[in-house]
Amino acid sequence: MKTLLQFFNQSVERFRDNVYLWENRGHGYHGTTYGQVHRMVYRFAGGLMSMGVKRGDRVALLSEARNDWVICEFGILFAGAVNVPLSARLNEPDEIIFRLNHSGASVVVVSGNLVHKIRQIRGALPQLEKIIILDDIELKSTDETLLQTVVTMGDSYLAEKMPAFNQTIDSVTPDDYANISYTSGTTSDPKGIILTHRNYLSNIEQGYSLMDISENYTTLLILPWDHAFAHTAGIYCFMGKGASIASVEPGKTPLETLKNLTRNIKEVRPYLLFSVPAIAKNFKKSIEKSIRTKGVLAELLFTFALKVSFFFNGNGWDRGKGFRIALKPLLSVFDRLFYRKIREGFGGRLEFFIGGGALLDIEFQRFFYAIGIPMLQGYGLTEASPFISSNSLKKHKLGSSGTLVANLELKFCDEQGAELPQGAKGEIVVKGENVMAGYWKNEEASRATLRNGWLHTGDLGYLDRDGFLYVLGRFKSLLIADDGEKFSPEGMEEALTSQSGFIEQCLLYNNQNPYTVALVVPNREALLQYLREKELDPGSLEGQHAALKRIEHELKEYRSGNKFGSMFPQRWLPAATAVLGEPFTEENHLLNFQLKTVRSRVVDTYRRRIEYLCSPSGKNICNEQNVMSISELLNR
């Protein structure tokens, strides 16, 4: 199989009458078969060709998840062009302007909900010739046209020029570009990751080497469809097996769409879900909230059930081994009391989650494993199309990122690029056909990341003796002590926010300092509730000191002898804490559009607070600056 076009056509031939896409536009889910999608793709591709789109042209796609997303992507590819998928979460005009101008996109396909983002910057896009709007709305300029108009043009083109259409399809090669996917650009201009047809096809094959997808599988694809993980794992891998994907019912706002998620899961009844830590947190909070509504006794019993399940499951690979098998009848009781009902909330058919996009705290993995829906961690990055490794139902070890996909070389390197022996911690470096062609119009970045065909991921990790990959965090985000020793903070940060109801966000910092410091964004509602229980006024100094000491208590739980005292090396625990009055958000640019913390910007923003934490008075949790921040937070 040479190209994604052949991959698509072969899937249609095998599964023509299977439903591929499920969509809910407010009136329940309706299915569209592989054969129907095929016809729509051809019509849209023909329309693009009739508009003058030719092989190698870049066409941008800016839309929420919907059937048209897949139809338009493949229509672009069948026209011989390159899709430039843009995140629907991009809100800053400059971010969209850069991507469209840098890619040289001559056409942008955009949904009616998002077309205002293009209209407001139209004058800054000299290379843009056409705007295709997916929804039937009023056109504002002569360069705008509706999807239905393009499809009608495609009907005429296919009727008159089918040989030319087929010739274009046949001319596409494995090395032709399929996508230019832009990074978030957290520290510099975004980089356009070039992924070829062969990159994707090889990674699809590699994904199948770790786990199979049954023809009857359905998933609700809850991640943004431009996201590399959802794109390959969902749209492509499900297509190759004749399975189906569903989109979340769109709302008028992102929040409204998010509210539809719980109901849509019950309607679609997925067999597996793709998740990231932010979504996993919401699921876990929802489950725990539901248990609390059943009363104190139910909550205590559920907590006990989890502890027993954690012990029985171990780290997955040793589940139920040895004398722990005696606990199996008790787990059956817990399943009838709690777990089965929780699974019904996910539709009753959900077999497992695949987690990716960032490190998933092991406590989350243990929680979902206990309730009978394992959340299996994987690892990858867009530059690798994106799969590098994953756990699977057949072979998994909680806390790891699984085993390597087939046909991929792996090594670990030190800061100078020298290869390290197996078991040593170093930068994860991989080589295979799934590795990107390079960065669009950025030879310097391409040379730095691709060296002799090896992709330097920028992530720190190691391989255990059983062949499981452990990813420890970003190589350049490490805490560095004054003696030069290094430690990745991301696992600790994730633990602090997931295991404490009082800490909403956290960033740890140490750049050759005597000790590590923490920047903490508290959970305002949890602190206010705590003060109410203590009958303390949040406007009083006594109440503010009590709130600060509660946060300090949460951090001390990781000290030796306390609740989580064995989780992390003691030397890396924060010795001083800055309590912040403002959260990290997309609006203040401390989160990127993928909702990941932009570490460099946080450090730059709070540089003076960090310096103050390294002074004697800064180590006092009730220091003047923390009191000012907590006062603003509690009394706003």
Backbone torsions as a table, in degrees:
resi	resn	phi	psi	omega
1	MET	NA	124.5	-171.7
2	LYS	-92.8	-44.2	-170.1
3	THR	-134.2	167.7	175.5
4	LEU	-63.6	-25.8	178.3
5	LEU	-66.7	-44.8	177.5
6	GLN	-67.4	-37.7	176.5
7	PHE	-58.8	-45.7	179.6
8	PHE	-64.0	-49.6	-178.3
9	ASN	-62.5	-38.0	178.7
10	GLN	-65.4	-40.7	177.8
11	SER	-62.8	-40.1	179.0
12	VAL	-64.1	-41.6	179.1
13	GLU	-61.6	-39.3	-176.6
14	ARG	-80.5	-33.2	-170.2
15	PHE	-128.2	34.3	-171.1
16	ARG	-49.7	-41.4	-174.1
17	ASP	-94.5	-2.1	174.5
18	ASN	-72.1	146.8	171.9
19	VAL	-74.5	128.6	176.7
20	TYR	-101.5	-45.2	-175.3
21	LEU	-117.7	131.5	172.4
22	TRP	-112.9	132.7	-177.3
23	GLU	-139.8	141.8	177.9
24	ASN	-123.6	110.2	179.2
25	ARG	-102.1	27.8	178.0
26	GLY	106.5	-1.7	-177.5
27	HIS	-132.0	34.9	-179.6
28	GLY	88.4	165.0	-177.0
29	TYR	-82.0	135.4	176.1
30	HIS	-126.6	138.3	-175.9
31	GLY	-95.9	146.6	174.2
32	THR	-122.1	125.6	-174.3
33	THR	-77.5	167.0	175.8
34	TYR	-57.5	-42.8	-179.7
35	GLY	-62.6	-40.9	179.3
36	GLN	-68.3	-40.1	176.9
37	VAL	-62.2	-41.0	179.6
38	HIS	-57.2	-46.0	-179.4
39	ARG	-63.6	-43.0	-179.7
40	MET	-65.3	-39.0	178.2
41	VAL	-61.4	-47.1	-179.7
42	TYR	-61.7	-41.0	-178.9
43	ARG	-64.8	-42.2	-179.5
44	PHE	-69.5	-40.9	177.7
45	ALA	-60.4	-43.7	177.8
46	GLY	-61.2	-38.7	177.7
47	GLY	-63.9	-40.9	177.4
48	LEU	-62.2	-43.1	179.7
49	MET	-63.2	-39.0	-179.7
50	SER	-67.2	-22.9	177.3
51	MET	-84.1	-6.3	177.9
52	GLY	103.4	3.7	176.7
53	VAL	-68.5	131.2	-176.8
54	LYS	-129.2	174.2	-176.8
55	ARG	-55.7	130.8	178.7
56	GLY	90.7	-13.5	177.3
57	ASP	-65.7	151.4	177.3
58	ARG	-101.8	129.7	178.2
59	VAL	-123.5	121.7	-178.1
60	ALA	-87.8	149.7	-179.4
61	LEU	-130.0	115.3	-177.4
62	LEU	-126.2	100.7	-175.8
63	SER	-159.4	155.7	168.8
64	GLU	-69.8	169.1	177.8
65	ALA	-65.1	128.6	179.3
66	ARG	-170.8	168.2	178.7
67	ASN	-53.8	-41.1	-176.2
68	ASP	-61.1	-24.9	179.5
69	TRP	-60.7	-50.2	-179.6
70	VAL	-66.9	-44.9	-178.3
71	ILE	-59.7	-43.0	-178.5
72	CYS	-71.8	-39.8	178.1
73	GLU	-58.7	-49.9	-178.4
74	PHE	-70.1	-30.8	174.1
75	GLY	-61.2	-41.8	177.4
76	ILE	-61.0	-45.9	-178.2
77	LEU	-66.5	-39.2	179.4
78	PHE	-69.0	-22.5	174.4
79	ALA	-80.4	0.6	-180.0
80	GLY	83.0	6.3	-175.3
81	ALA	-93.1	-178.5	-178.0
82	VAL	-115.6	129.2	177.7
83	ASN	-84.9	134.1	174.0
84	VAL	-113.6	89.6	-177.4
85	PRO	-74.2	131.0	-179.9
86	LEU	-114.3	141.3	180.0
87	SER	-70.5	134.7	176.0
88	ALA	-66.6	-14.6	-178.9
89	ARG	-84.5	-6.2	178.0
90	LEU	-66.2	119.5	-177.1
91	ASN	-115.6	-27.1	-179.4
92	GLU	-77.7	124.7	179.4
93	PRO	-52.1	-40.7	-177.7
94	ASP	-62.2	-32.4	-179.2
95	GLU	-66.2	-40.9	179.8
96	ILE	-73.5	-41.9	179.1
97	ILE	-56.7	-47.4	-178.3
98	PHE	-58.9	-49.3	-175.3
99	ARG	-63.6	-42.2	-178.9
100	LEU	-70.2	-43.3	-179.3
101	ASN	-72.3	-39.9	-179.0
102	HIS	-65.8	-40.2	179.5
103	SER	-75.6	-19.7	-176.9
104	GLY	72.7	31.5	-178.7
105	ALA	-64.1	126.3	178.7
106	SER	-94.2	-17.1	179.3
107	VAL	-135.8	142.1	171.2
108	VAL	-126.0	132.2	175.6
109	VAL	-102.8	125.1	-171.3
110	VAL	-142.2	145.5	178.2
111	SER	-76.9	160.9	179.5
112	GLY	-62.0	-33.0	179.8
113	ASN	-69.1	-24.3	-173.4
114	LEU	-112.2	-2.6	-174.4
115	VAL	-63.3	-25.0	178.6
116	HIS	-61.0	-28.3	179.9
117	LYS	-67.2	-30.7	178.2
118	ILE	-83.8	-41.8	-178.3
119	ARG	-60.1	-38.4	-175.7
120	GLN	-72.7	-14.7	-179.3
121	ILE	-118.0	10.8	-173.2
122	ARG	-52.5	-38.9	-177.5
123	GLY	-68.4	-15.7	-179.1
124	ALA	-97.9	11.4	-176.4
125	LEU	-122.9	75.5	-175.3
126	PRO	-65.7	-25.6	-177.4
127	GLN	-86.3	-13.5	-177.2
128	LEU	-76.0	125.3	-177.5
129	GLU	-105.6	-36.2	-175.1
130	LYS	-137.8	143.8	174.2
131	ILE	-119.6	116.0	179.3
132	ILE	-101.1	120.2	-175.9
133	ILE	-102.2	128.7	-173.1
134	LEU	-73.3	-25.2	-174.6
135	ASP	-109.8	157.1	-176.7
136	ASP	-80.7	84.9	179.0
137	ILE	-124.9	171.3	-178.7
138	GLU	-69.7	131.9	178.2
139	LEU	-80.3	143.9	-175.8
140	LYS	-109.1	-14.1	-179.4
141	SER	-152.8	168.3	-175.8
142	THR	-71.5	-19.4	179.5
143	ASP	-88.0	2.1	176.6
144	GLU	-96.7	142.9	175.8
145	THR	-147.1	157.9	-178.4
146	LEU	-92.1	152.2	178.4
147	LEU	-54.8	-42.6	-177.8
148	GLN	-61.5	-35.5	177.4
149	THR	-65.1	-42.7	179.6
150	VAL	-63.8	-41.7	179.5
151	VAL	-63.2	-40.9	178.0
152	THR	-63.8	-40.6	175.1
153	MET	-61.7	-36.1	178.9
154	GLY	-65.4	-37.4	177.2
155	ASP	-58.3	-45.1	-179.9
156	SER	-66.2	-40.9	-179.2
157	TYR	-63.1	-46.0	-178.7
158	LEU	-65.7	-34.6	179.9
159	ALA	-68.1	-32.3	-173.9
160	GLU	-99.9	-29.6	-169.4
161	LYS	-132.3	40.2	-179.4
162	MET	-60.0	-39.0	177.1
163	PRO	-59.4	-40.5	179.1
164	ALA	-66.7	-37.4	177.8
165	PHE	-61.8	-48.2	179.7
166	ASN	-65.0	-34.7	179.2
167	GLN	-64.9	-38.0	177.2
168	THR	-63.8	-43.9	179.1
169	ILE	-59.5	-45.9	-177.7
170	ASP	-67.6	-22.9	-176.6
171	SER	-80.6	-16.1	-179.1
172	VAL	-72.0	133.9	-176.5
173	THR	-112.9	164.1	178.3
174	PRO	-58.6	-29.7	-177.8
175	ASP	-88.4	-2.0	176.3
176	ASP	-67.7	147.8	179.7
177	TYR	-71.6	136.1	175.5
178	ALA	-102.5	-46.0	-178.2
179	ASN	-134.7	149.9	161.2
180	ILE	-118.9	105.5	-175.8
181	SER	-106.0	124.4	-173.8
182	TYR	-89.1	139.7	174.0
183	THR	-71.8	172.9	-177.1
184	SER	-74.4	-18.7	178.5
185	GLY	67.3	46.2	-175.0
186	THR	-72.8	-28.6	-177.1
187	THR	-119.6	-10.0	179.7
188	SER	-159.9	-170.1	176.2
189	ASP	-59.0	143.4	177.5
190	PRO	-57.6	148.7	177.0
191	LYS	-105.9	137.1	179.9
192	GLY	-90.5	107.6	-177.0
193	ILE	-81.4	119.4	-178.3
194	ILE	-89.6	116.9	176.5
195	LEU	-116.3	126.7	-177.1
196	THR	-90.5	171.1	175.3
197	HIS	-58.0	-42.3	-178.8
198	ARG	-68.8	-36.0	175.6
199	ASN	-53.9	-49.7	-178.0
200	TYR	-67.0	-47.1	-176.8
201	LEU	-61.6	-41.0	179.3
202	SER	-65.7	-37.9	-178.5
203	ASN	-72.4	-32.0	173.3
204	ILE	-60.9	-47.4	178.6
205	GLU	-61.3	-40.5	178.9
206	GLN	-64.7	-39.5	177.8
207	GLY	-61.5	-41.6	178.6
208	TYR	-64.4	-22.1	-179.1
209	SER	-70.1	-20.3	-178.9
210	LEU	-99.3	-32.8	-179.5
211	MET	-155.6	152.4	-178.8
212	ASP	-102.2	154.9	175.2
213	ILE	-119.6	122.7	-178.6
214	SER	-77.5	152.9	-179.6
215	GLU	-60.1	-28.9	-177.6
216	ASN	-87.5	0.4	-178.2
217	TYR	-67.8	144.2	170.3
218	THR	-131.3	142.2	172.9
219	THR	-130.5	147.1	168.3
220	LEU	-93.4	111.4	-172.5
221	LEU	-83.5	90.2	-169.0
222	ILE	-86.3	-14.6	176.3
223	LEU	-82.7	154.9	175.1
224	PRO	-55.0	138.1	-172.8
225	TRP	-74.1	-15.1	173.4
226	ASP	-80.8	-14.4	178.4
227	HIS	-62.5	128.6	-174.1
228	ALA	-55.6	-39.3	-178.3
229	PHE	-63.3	-52.1	179.7
230	ALA	-65.8	-36.3	-175.9
231	HIS	-61.3	-55.1	-177.0
232	THR	-77.8	-49.1	-176.1
233	ALA	-66.3	-36.0	-177.1
234	GLY	-93.1	-70.5	-172.4
235	ILE	-60.2	-47.0	-174.3
236	TYR	-85.1	-50.8	-175.8
237	CYS	-64.4	-36.5	177.5
238	PHE	-69.4	-36.7	178.5
239	MET	-60.1	-43.6	-176.6
240	GLY	-65.5	-16.8	-178.5
241	LYS	-110.8	3.8	178.8
242	GLY	75.9	16.1	-179.7
243	ALA	-87.9	-178.9	-174.5
244	SER	-127.3	151.7	177.2
245	ILE	-124.2	146.2	178.6
246	ALA	-122.2	148.5	176.2
247	SER	-101.0	154.8	177.0
248	VAL	-72.1	138.3	178.7
249	GLU	-58.7	123.3	-175.6
250	PRO	-73.5	143.0	172.2
251	GLY	-108.6	179.6	179.8
252	LYS	-74.2	-21.9	178.3
253	THR	-133.5	161.0	176.5
254	PRO	-56.5	-37.4	179.7
255	LEU	-65.1	-40.4	178.6
256	GLU	-65.1	-38.6	176.2
257	THR	-62.6	-42.8	179.4
258	LEU	-61.2	-37.3	180.0
259	LYS	-66.8	-24.4	178.8
260	ASN	-75.5	-15.7	-170.3
261	LEU	-59.0	-49.5	-176.5
262	THR	-59.8	-45.6	179.6
263	ARG	-66.0	-40.5	-178.4
264	ASN	-64.5	-35.6	177.8
265	ILE	-60.8	-42.5	179.5
266	LYS	-67.1	-32.8	-179.2
267	GLU	-74.9	-42.3	-176.5
268	VAL	-79.0	-33.0	-178.2
269	ARG	53.5	63.5	-175.2
270	PRO	-68.2	155.1	174.6
271	TYR	-88.6	-29.1	174.1
272	LEU	-148.6	157.0	177.9
273	LEU	-131.2	145.9	173.7
274	PHE	-99.2	132.9	-172.6
275	SER	-136.8	163.0	171.5
276	VAL	-129.8	163.9	-174.8
277	PRO	-52.2	-39.9	-178.0
278	ALA	-60.7	-41.0	179.3
279	ILE	-72.0	-39.7	178.3
280	ALA	-59.2	-40.0	178.5
281	LYS	-60.7	-44.6	-178.9
282	ASN	-63.5	-42.1	177.9
283	PHE	-60.8	-46.0	-177.5
284	LYS	-63.8	-44.7	178.7
285	LYS	-60.7	-40.9	179.8
286	SER	-63.6	-42.7	179.3
287	ILE	-63.8	-46.4	-178.5
288	GLU	-64.8	-37.8	177.4
289	LYS	-62.9	-41.5	179.0
290	SER	-63.0	-40.0	179.0
291	ILE	-65.4	-40.5	-178.7
292	ARG	-62.1	-32.4	-179.6
293	THR	-66.9	-15.2	-178.7
294	LYS	-87.4	-3.4	176.1
295	GLY	109.7	166.6	-175.4
296	VAL	-63.8	-42.0	-178.1
297	LEU	-61.6	-44.7	179.2
298	ALA	-62.9	-39.1	-179.7
299	GLU	-65.6	-42.2	178.4
300	LEU	-64.6	-40.9	179.8
301	LEU	-67.9	-38.9	178.5
302	PHE	-63.9	-41.9	178.4
303	THR	-61.9	-41.5	177.8
304	PHE	-65.2	-42.0	179.3
305	ALA	-59.3	-40.9	179.6
306	LEU	-64.4	-43.4	-179.5
307	LYS	-61.1	-42.9	178.4
308	VAL	-64.6	-42.1	-179.6
309	SER	-65.1	-41.6	178.4
310	PHE	-58.5	-44.7	-178.8
311	PHE	-65.0	-43.6	-178.9
312	PHE	-65.0	-41.3	-174.7
313	ASN	-76.7	-25.5	-177.9
314	GLY	57.8	-132.0	176.9
315	ASN	-103.9	21.3	175.6
316	GLY	95.1	-57.8	-177.8
317	TRP	-69.2	-22.0	179.4
318	ASP	-112.3	23.7	-175.9
319	ARG	-57.8	126.7	173.8
320	GLY	68.9	11.9	-177.2
321	LYS	-80.5	153.5	178.9
322	GLY	70.7	-147.6	-175.6
323	PHE	-69.1	-12.2	180.0
324	ARG	-63.9	-19.0	179.3
325	ILE	-58.8	-24.3	-179.9
326	ALA	-65.7	-17.1	-178.9
327	LEU	-83.6	-7.2	-173.9
328	LYS	-57.9	-43.5	178.1
329	PRO	-60.9	-37.1	178.5
330	LEU	-65.4	-38.8	178.4
331	LEU	-64.5	-32.9	176.8
332	SER	-63.4	-36.3	176.9
333	VAL	-65.7	-46.4	178.8
334	PHE	-62.2	-34.2	179.9
335	ASP	-64.3	-43.3	179.1
336	ARG	-68.5	-36.1	-177.7
337	LEU	-74.6	-41.3	-170.9
338	PHE	-126.9	-58.8	-164.1
339	TYR	-62.5	-42.5	-177.9
340	ARG	-61.5	-39.6	179.7
341	LYS	-67.0	-37.8	177.1
342	ILE	-63.7	-43.6	-179.7
343	ARG	-63.2	-33.2	177.5
344	GLU	-63.4	-29.7	176.3
345	GLY	-66.0	-18.7	175.5
346	PHE	-100.2	16.3	176.4
347	GLY	100.2	-13.7	175.8
348	GLY	86.0	-6.5	-178.7
349	ARG	-115.2	-2.8	-173.0
350	LEU	-67.6	120.5	-177.6
351	GLU	-93.7	-35.5	179.9
352	PHE	-169.3	161.7	169.5
353	PHE	-102.3	153.1	163.7
354	ILE	-115.2	121.0	-179.1
355	GLY	-101.2	137.0	177.9
356	GLY	-156.1	-173.1	176.7
357	GLY	90.6	-30.0	178.0
358	ALA	-168.5	170.6	178.8
359	LEU	-65.0	132.6	178.6
360	LEU	-105.5	119.5	-177.4
361	ASP	-54.8	139.3	-176.4
362	ILE	-62.1	-27.4	178.2
363	GLU	-65.4	-34.4	174.3
364	PHE	-65.3	-42.6	-179.7
365	GLN	-61.7	-42.9	179.6
366	ARG	-65.8	-37.6	-179.2
367	PHE	-62.4	-51.2	-177.2
368	PHE	-72.0	-30.4	175.0
369	TYR	-63.3	-41.9	-178.4
370	ALA	-61.5	-39.9	-176.8
371	ILE	-82.9	1.7	173.8
372	GLY	92.6	14.7	175.3
373	ILE	-129.9	79.6	-176.0
374	PRO	-54.3	136.3	173.6
375	MET	-103.4	101.4	-171.6
376	LEU	-91.7	120.3	-176.6
377	GLN	-75.7	136.1	171.6
378	GLY	-122.6	174.7	179.7
379	TYR	-144.6	140.2	175.6
380	GLY	-178.0	179.9	173.8
381	LEU	-153.7	155.9	-173.4
382	THR	-53.2	-37.6	-179.8
383	GLU	-60.5	-15.3	178.2
384	ALA	-111.6	11.1	170.0
385	SER	78.3	5.9	3.6
386	PRO	-120.8	-1.9	-169.4
387	PHE	-64.3	132.0	169.9
388	ILE	-120.7	-44.1	179.4
389	SER	-154.3	164.9	174.5
390	SER	-166.9	152.9	165.7
391	ASN	-80.7	159.4	176.7
392	SER	-139.3	169.0	179.1
393	LEU	-59.8	-35.7	-177.5
394	LYS	-76.7	-28.5	-174.6
395	LYS	-147.2	106.6	-178.2
396	HIS	-150.4	153.8	176.1
397	LYS	-142.0	113.2	-177.5
398	LEU	-60.1	140.7	-177.7
399	GLY	95.5	-19.6	178.6
400	SER	-98.0	171.4	173.5
401	SER	-103.0	19.0	172.7
402	GLY	86.9	-165.7	-179.5
403	THR	-102.2	161.6	-174.8
404	LEU	-69.8	144.7	172.8
405	VAL	-67.0	163.3	178.9
406	ALA	-68.6	156.3	173.2
407	ASN	57.4	43.5	177.3
408	LEU	-140.4	128.3	176.3
409	GLU	-89.7	145.5	-177.4
410	LEU	-136.5	139.2	171.6
411	LYS	-149.6	168.2	179.3
412	PHE	-123.2	135.9	-174.6
413	CYS	-126.1	153.2	174.9
414	ASP	-84.4	-173.8	-175.4
415	GLU	-64.4	-22.0	178.9
416	GLN	-91.6	-1.2	179.5
417	GLY	88.8	6.3	179.4
418	ALA	-80.5	139.5	-178.0
419	GLU	-70.1	139.0	-179.2
420	LEU	-103.4	157.6	178.2
421	PRO	-69.6	156.7	-179.6
422	GLN	-59.0	137.3	-178.9
423	GLY	97.4	-19.0	178.7
424	ALA	-79.1	149.8	178.4
425	LYS	-85.9	130.5	179.7
426	GLY	-164.7	-176.7	178.3
427	GLU	-68.9	134.0	178.4
428	ILE	-76.2	125.1	-177.6
429	VAL	-131.1	129.8	-174.8
430	VAL	-131.6	160.2	-180.0
431	LYS	-145.6	129.7	179.3
432	GLY	178.1	175.7	-177.9
433	GLU	-69.3	-15.7	178.5
434	ASN	-80.8	-9.3	-178.0
435	VAL	-74.0	134.4	-174.1
436	MET	-51.3	161.5	176.0
437	ALA	-78.5	-19.1	-178.5
438	GLY	142.0	-173.1	177.2
439	TYR	-100.9	135.1	-177.6
440	TRP	-62.9	123.1	176.5
441	LYS	53.8	38.1	179.7
442	ASN	-148.8	75.1	-176.7
443	GLU	-65.6	-34.6	-178.7
444	GLU	-63.1	-47.2	179.0
445	ALA	-66.3	-36.5	178.8
446	SER	-62.7	-43.9	179.9
447	ARG	-65.4	-36.1	-178.5
448	ALA	-71.2	-32.7	-175.0
449	THR	-94.0	-36.2	179.2
450	LEU	-106.2	114.4	-179.0
451	ARG	-127.6	111.5	-177.8
452	ASN	55.5	38.5	178.2
453	GLY	84.6	-5.8	-179.6
454	TRP	-92.3	132.3	178.2
455	LEU	-92.1	117.1	176.9
456	HIS	-89.6	109.3	-168.8
457	THR	-76.2	-23.6	-174.6
458	GLY	81.4	5.0	179.5
459	ASP	-106.3	144.8	179.7
460	LEU	-94.5	137.0	179.7
461	GLY	-168.2	-177.1	175.4
462	TYR	-157.6	165.7	179.8
463	LEU	-113.3	127.2	179.1
464	ASP	-81.8	176.8	-173.8
465	ARG	-70.4	-15.2	176.5
466	ASP	-91.5	2.1	177.9
467	GLY	86.7	16.4	177.9
468	PHE	-94.0	134.9	-179.0
469	LEU	-88.3	133.6	174.8
470	TYR	-114.8	123.2	179.7
471	VAL	-104.4	123.2	-171.4
472	LEU	-101.3	-11.5	-179.9
473	GLY	135.1	-176.6	-178.9
474	ARG	-71.3	135.2	-178.2
475	PHE	-60.7	-33.5	-176.8
476	LYS	-96.1	5.0	178.9
477	SER	-106.3	14.9	-173.3
478	LEU	-69.7	148.3	166.9
479	LEU	-77.2	134.1	-178.5
480	ILE	-123.9	114.8	-178.7
481	ALA	-76.2	170.7	-177.9
482	ASP	-70.3	-12.2	175.5
483	ASP	-98.3	7.7	176.4
484	GLY	91.6	-9.9	179.0
485	GLU	-67.5	147.2	-173.9
486	LYS	-122.3	152.6	179.1
487	PHE	-153.4	138.1	177.9
488	SER	-83.8	127.5	-174.5
489	PRO	-87.4	-10.1	-165.9
490	GLU	-66.2	-37.4	178.5
491	GLY	-65.6	-38.8	179.4
492	MET	-68.7	-41.9	178.3
493	GLU	-61.5	-42.2	178.9
494	GLU	-63.7	-40.7	179.0
495	ALA	-64.5	-43.1	-178.7
496	LEU	-61.4	-40.8	-177.9
497	THR	-80.3	-30.6	-176.7
498	SER	-84.9	-27.8	-174.5
499	GLN	-100.7	-4.7	177.8
500	SER	-120.3	127.0	176.6
501	GLY	-75.8	-8.4	-177.2
502	PHE	-99.1	-8.7	-177.7
503	ILE	-116.1	115.5	-177.2
504	GLU	-88.3	-43.8	179.9
505	GLN	-141.3	154.6	-176.8
506	CYS	-155.4	140.8	172.6
507	LEU	-136.3	128.4	177.6
508	LEU	-98.9	146.4	-176.1
509	TYR	-143.5	135.4	170.9
510	ASN	-158.8	115.8	177.4
511	ASN	-124.2	79.1	-179.8
512	GLN	61.4	39.3	177.1
513	ASN	-102.9	165.8	179.6
514	PRO	-64.1	-26.8	-179.8
515	TYR	-152.0	163.6	178.9
516	THR	-83.7	145.7	175.9
517	VAL	-121.7	159.5	-179.0
518	ALA	-122.9	139.3	168.6
519	LEU	-106.6	118.6	-172.4
520	VAL	-121.1	130.8	170.0
521	VAL	-103.0	113.3	-176.1
522	PRO	-76.0	161.6	171.0
523	ASN	-85.6	105.4	-173.1
524	ARG	-59.0	-47.2	-176.5
525	GLU	-63.9	-39.4	179.6
526	ALA	-64.7	-39.8	179.3
527	LEU	-68.7	-40.9	178.5
528	LEU	-62.3	-40.5	177.9
529	GLN	-64.1	-41.1	178.3
530	TYR	-60.4	-43.9	179.9
531	LEU	-67.8	-36.3	176.7
532	ARG	-62.0	-42.4	179.5
533	GLU	-64.3	-32.1	179.1
534	LYS	-87.8	-1.9	-178.3
535	GLU	57.2	45.5	179.1
536	LEU	-114.8	143.2	-178.5
537	ASP	-85.4	121.5	178.6
538	PRO	-64.2	-15.0	177.6
539	GLY	-87.0	-8.5	-179.0
540	SER	-92.8	155.8	177.9
541	LEU	-64.5	-34.7	178.8
542	GLU	-62.8	-43.8	179.2
543	GLY	-66.2	-39.5	-179.3
544	GLN	-68.1	-39.3	176.3
545	HIS	-64.5	-39.6	179.8
546	ALA	-63.8	-39.5	178.9
547	ALA	-64.9	-42.6	179.7
548	LEU	-65.6	-41.7	179.6
549	LYS	-67.4	-28.4	175.8
550	ARG	-66.3	-40.5	176.9
551	ILE	-64.5	-42.0	178.2
552	GLU	-61.1	-39.7	178.3
553	HIS	-60.3	-41.9	-180.0
554	GLU	-60.6	-39.2	179.7
555	LEU	-71.6	-35.3	-179.2
556	LYS	-69.6	-16.3	178.3
557	GLU	-61.3	-16.3	-179.2
558	TYR	-95.2	2.7	176.4
559	ARG	-81.4	154.1	-178.0
560	SER	-52.3	135.4	179.0
561	GLY	89.2	-9.8	179.2
562	ASN	-100.7	-175.7	-169.4
563	LYS	-52.4	-45.7	-177.5
564	PHE	-114.3	29.0	-171.3
565	GLY	-63.7	-16.8	-177.5
566	SER	-102.9	4.7	-173.5
567	MET	-75.3	-38.5	-172.5
568	PHE	-136.0	153.8	175.4
569	PRO	-59.2	133.4	-173.6
570	GLN	-62.5	-31.7	-174.8
571	ARG	-66.1	-19.7	-176.7
572	TRP	-96.9	-4.4	177.7
573	LEU	-68.5	144.5	-176.1
574	PRO	-67.1	135.4	178.1
575	ALA	-98.0	-12.1	177.8
576	ALA	-147.2	148.2	-173.7
577	THR	-134.5	132.2	170.6
578	ALA	-100.3	121.3	177.3
579	VAL	-93.6	122.0	-173.1
580	LEU	-99.6	145.5	-179.8
581	GLY	-92.2	-7.9	-177.4
582	GLU	-127.2	133.4	-179.6
583	PRO	-74.8	164.7	170.9
584	PHE	-79.2	122.7	-178.3
585	THR	-136.2	168.8	173.2
586	GLU	-66.0	-35.0	-176.1
587	GLU	-65.0	-39.1	178.1
588	ASN	-92.5	8.5	173.4
589	HIS	68.1	17.7	176.7
590	LEU	-91.7	-10.8	166.4
591	LEU	-119.3	143.5	173.2
592	ASN	-87.0	-178.8	-174.7
593	PHE	-70.7	-9.5	172.8
594	GLN	-92.8	8.2	178.5
595	LEU	63.9	28.7	173.7
596	LYS	-98.4	142.3	180.0
597	THR	-65.7	130.1	176.5
598	VAL	-89.4	92.0	-169.5
599	ARG	-56.5	-45.4	-175.4
600	SER	-61.9	-37.8	-179.0
601	ARG	-73.1	-37.3	176.8
602	VAL	-61.8	-45.9	-179.8
603	VAL	-62.7	-43.8	179.3
604	ASP	-63.7	-41.4	-177.9
605	THR	-64.7	-39.0	-175.1
606	TYR	-109.9	30.1	-177.6
607	ARG	-56.4	-44.2	-177.5
608	ARG	-69.9	-35.3	177.4
609	ARG	-64.9	-39.6	178.7
610	ILE	-63.6	-43.7	178.8
611	GLU	-62.5	-39.0	179.6
612	TYR	-64.9	-35.6	179.7
613	LEU	-63.2	-21.7	-179.8
614	CYS	-87.3	4.9	176.5
615	SER	-98.9	160.8	-179.3
616	PRO	-56.3	-44.1	-178.9
617	SER	-69.8	-27.6	-178.9
618	GLY	-67.1	-23.5	-178.6
619	LYS	-75.3	-15.2	177.6
620	ASN	-78.9	118.1	-176.8
621	ILE	-58.0	-28.2	-179.6
622	CYS	-95.4	32.2	178.2
623	ASN	-67.1	165.0	-172.9
624	GLU	-57.7	-41.4	-177.4
625	GLN	-69.0	-38.8	177.9
626	ASN	-66.9	-39.2	178.4
627	VAL	-62.2	-41.8	178.6
628	MET	-62.8	-43.6	-179.3
629	SER	-66.1	-45.1	-176.9
630	ILE	-69.2	-32.1	176.8
631	SER	-64.1	-45.3	178.5
632	GLU	-62.8	-41.0	-177.6
633	LEU	-66.5	-47.7	-173.5
634	LEU	-74.8	-26.0	-172.1
635	ASN	-112.9	16.8	179.4
636	ARG	-77.7	NA	NA
